Amino acid sequence: MRKLTLHIIQEKECRRFVVTNNAGKMFIITEVLYIILDLKHRQALSDQAIANYLNSTYLTYNYTATEIDEIIAEAMKRITDHPVPGKKRRSSSYIYFRFPLLSKRQLPIICNPLRGLFACKVLLGLSVLSTVICLVFFYNEGEVSALLHPEQKLAKMTIFNLVISYFSFLLIILIHEIGHASAVLASGMEPKEIGFGIYLIFPVLYTDVSETWALESGKRTVIDFAGIYFQLLVNLILIAGYHLFSHHPLVFILICANTTSLVCSLNPFFRYDGYWLYSDYFGLHNLKKRSWELLKIIAYRRSPVRLHPRPLVCYAFLNLFFWISLYMKVVLLIIY
């Protein structure tokens, strides 16, 4: 049997069983399959010995050696990476045309000094402080008026300032990704890369944190939040600079752009940080796929709603409402 690494990850209300193949790709598997692979891979038991063990552990089904062999063969076909000759393998990633910007070797140089920001009290304190300061800033009467009418600020900006604001915003997005990478290092693992890619039709920066599936949900949630956390810290610096430089319109535009970006990142219906926060906090892996499958189950009355996790049910209906509303708005914009 090819080299596999098996993990048991303790979540809030259950355990998650994960297997990693020799290419580093992770798969969530059932408890029974975990036991079968563990007995076969680590203890080198025969198929009949594995069947006997399962039959003595689970009294609801009678396994045979042939079934164990078929289960292992099917699992290995899915877990191991064997591209078919002449057939292009479809990527499982939702980000396409990836181009690395910072490598696994470069990231620790940048991120190691930032690991202290993820000490529990520091993280909580700075998150609350920066959020409160942002809210106070935007609730200020003059700033709310400027936020609702940004053309007043834009009219005061030169072409040079607009160019500077554009590249400054790109730097902020890079800082967002450095936040994710720093949180991965703080959790004891290594981020693979920060890069550029395409999500749906939009250009995006991304951080490869695929190895963090082996972490428990609390640490994954911190990693999910880390980008937004760093953007909140950027806002603290920008707000201080805004008052220091006599309310310069360039700084205000950057504050607005950064705040809009981090609020959009909290949207759980795209695969942004909010999606992963919701998924990891409630332990709902494959959230998108499971939510659409749940709606089909409910529509065909195959299973009562009460038998499914409440966070999954809430997400499924809110996700449906969001996409219907979005498509209707697009249609109305096209028509009118």
N, C-alpha and C positions, 0 to 999 in steps of 0.2 A: 504493500500500500504506500502511496506517495506521502510525502511529509505533510502532516496537518498539525495545526495548533488548536487546541480546544480550550475554551474559557467558559466559566460560569460567572455571570455578573449579577450581583444582588441589587434588585430595584426596590422601590418603596413597598410594593405589595406582592412581588413575585420575583422569580429568578429568570434571567435571560441566558440562553445557551447560544454560544457563538463559536464558529469554526473559521480558522484562517488557513487559506491554501498557501503553497510555497511561493506564489506571486504576491502575497500580502493582502489579497482580497478577502473580505470578511462576509460571512453568511450567518443569518440567524436561523437556527434549526430547532426542532422539537426536542423535548427531554428524552424521548425514546431513541431518537436518532443519535443524540449525544452519547447515551449509554452504549449503543451499538458501536459507534466509532471509537469510543474510549476503550471498550473491551477488546476491540479488534486491533486498534492502533497502538495502544499503550501496553496492553497485557497479552496481546497476540493469542487470544483464545480462538478456538475453532467456531465455525458457524453453529454447530450443534450445541456447543457449550454456551454460546451467547443466547441461543433460543431457550435452553433450559433455564438460564438465569432470568430472562424476561418472563418466562412462564411462571416462575416461582415468585417474581416481584409483582407482576400485573396479572391478576387472576381473571381478567375480563376477556382475554384473547389467548389463543394457543398458537404460538409461533413455531415454525419449522425451520430447519437449516436452509432449505431452498429459499424460503421467504427472506431470511436474513441475508443470504447472498444477493438476492434481487434488490433488496433495500440498499445495501452497500454499493452495488453497481450503479443504481440510479442516482444515489447521492454523489458518488465520485464523478459521474458524468456531469452533474450540475456544478460541483464545487471546483473541480480541476479545470484548467484553461486549455482546451484543445480546439484551436481554430480549424474549421473545415477547409481543406485545400481548394483554392479558387473562389471561396466565399468570404466576403468581408464581414467580420464580426461586428455586430451592432454594439455601440458603446452604451454602457449602463449609466453613464454620467449624464446629468441634466445640463452640464456646461460643455459646449462644443468649441472646437478650434482653439484648444488651450495653448498658451504661449507663456512659459515660465519667465518671471522677472527676477525673483530672488530664490536661490536654491537652498536645499537642506543644509549646505555647508555655511552659507552666508547668514541665514536667519538667526542662529544662536548669538552671533556677534551683535546684532541689532536688538534682539529680544531679551537676552539674559539680564541686562541692567533694569528691565521693566518688570521683572517677575515679582518684585516686592509690592507692586500695586495690587496684587491678587491675594495678599494676606486678608483674611476674612474681615477684620475690623476696618482695614484700609479700604477695601472694595466697597463695603456697605456704607461707610462714612462718606467717601468721595462721591459715590453714586447719588446718595440722598442730597448732599450739599450741592452738587452740580445741577441736579434736577430742580431743586428749590430756587437756585439762583437764576436758572433759565426761565422758570415760570414767573418769577418776580420781574425779570427783565421784560418779558413779553406782555405782562399785565400792566406794565407802566403805560399810562395813557398815550404818551407821545410815540412809544415804540409800536403799540398796537395799530395806531393810525398809519404809521409807516409800513407796517407789515401788510395791511390791507390795501395800501396804495404804493407798491414798490416802485412804480414808475417815477415817483417823486425823487427817490434816491438814485435810480438809474439815470435820470436826466442830468444829475450832477456829476456823473462819472465820465471820464475820458475814455477813448478807445484803448489806451495803454492800461488804464485801471481795469477795464473789462477783460482784457487778455490776462492780466495778473490774477484777477479773481477766478478765471477759468482754471488756470494751472494750479492755483492755491487749493481749489476745490478737489482737483485730482489728487493733490498731496494729502488732503484730509481723508479721501477714500482709501488711499494707501495706508494711512495711519489706522484706519478702521481694520484693515486686514492684518496689520502688525499687532493689533490688539488680540485678535484670534490666535495668532501664532505665539504671542507671549503667554497667553492663558494655557496653551498646549504645553509649553515648556514648564510653566508653573505647576502643571498637573503631573509632571514627571515623564512626559513623552516628548517626541520630537515632531514638529510640523514638517511636511515633505517639501512644500514650496508655496510661494505666493506668485500668482500669475494673472494673465489676461485671457478672457474667453468670451463666448457669446451665450447668453441665456435667453431663450425664446428668440427675440430679434434684437436684444439689447446688448451692447458691450458692457462687460462687468470685470471687476477684479475679483479674485477668489483666493482662498487659503485652503490647501489640501490638508484636511484634518481627518482623513479616512481611518487612521489608526485609533482614533479616540473612541471608536465603538467598543473597545475593550474596557473603557472606563465606566464606573458607576454613574447613574443619571445625574447626581448632584454636580460632579465635576464636568460632565458634558454640558449641563445647563450654564455653568460659569463660562465655559468656552463659547457657547452660543451668544451669551450676553456681552462678551468682551469687546466686540467691535463697537457696539452702541455705547458701552462704558467709555471707551477711548474717545468717541465723538463727543460725549458729554464733557470730558476733560478738555477737549479742544475748545468747546464752547466757553468754558471758564476763562481760558486764555484770551479768546476773541472778545468776550464781553469786557474783560479788564482792558484790553487794547482799545476797544471802542470808546470807553470813557477817558482813557489816557490820551488818545489822539483826537479829542474834541469831536466825537460823533462822526468820524469819517465814513462816507457812504460805502466805500469799498469793504470796510470791516463789517458794516451792517449787512450787506449783501451776502457775505461769507457766513455770518451767523444764521441768516435766514435759510441759505442753501444747506448748511450743515444740519440745522434743526429739521428741515423738511426731509432730508436724506435719512436721518435716524428714525423719524416717525414712520417713513415708508418701510424702513427695515423691520419694523415691528409688525407689519402686515403678515398674518399667518397664512394667507391664501395664496401667496406666491412662495417660492422656496427661498425666502429671505430668512434673516435671523429669527423673526417672530415665529416662523413655521417650525424651525428646529427647537426653539425654546419650548413651544407648546408640546411638540413631539417628545422631547427628552424629559420635560418636567412630569408629564403624565405617563411616560413609558409606553408611548404609542408609536412603535416603529412602522415604517411604510404608511404613514398617516394619510397621504393623498389617496393611495390605492385602496386602503381599507375604508376610507370615508365613502368613496364612490361605490364600493362593493356593498357597504352597509345600506346605502340608499336603494340599491337593487333588491336586497333582501327584504327591506321594509315594503317596497313597492309591490313585490310579489307575495308578501305576507308569509315568508318562509320562517320568520322568527320574530317574536315580540320584541319591541324596542327595549323593554325593561331588562332583557337578558344581556344587553350590550353595555360596555363601559360608558358612563354618562359623559365624560369628556369627549369620547369619540362621537357619540350621538349629537352633542352640541356642535362639534366642529363640522360634522357632515351636513347638517341643515344650514348652518351659517355660511359654509363654503358654497353650497348650492345657491343660496340667496345672493351671495356676493357675485358669483359668476353670471347669474341671470340678470342682475342689476347692471353689471358691467356691459354685457352684450346688448341689453336694451338701450343703454346710453349711447353705445357706438352706433347702433342702428338709427336712433333718433338724430344723431349728429350727421349721419350720411343723408338721411331723408331731408332734414331741415337745414 
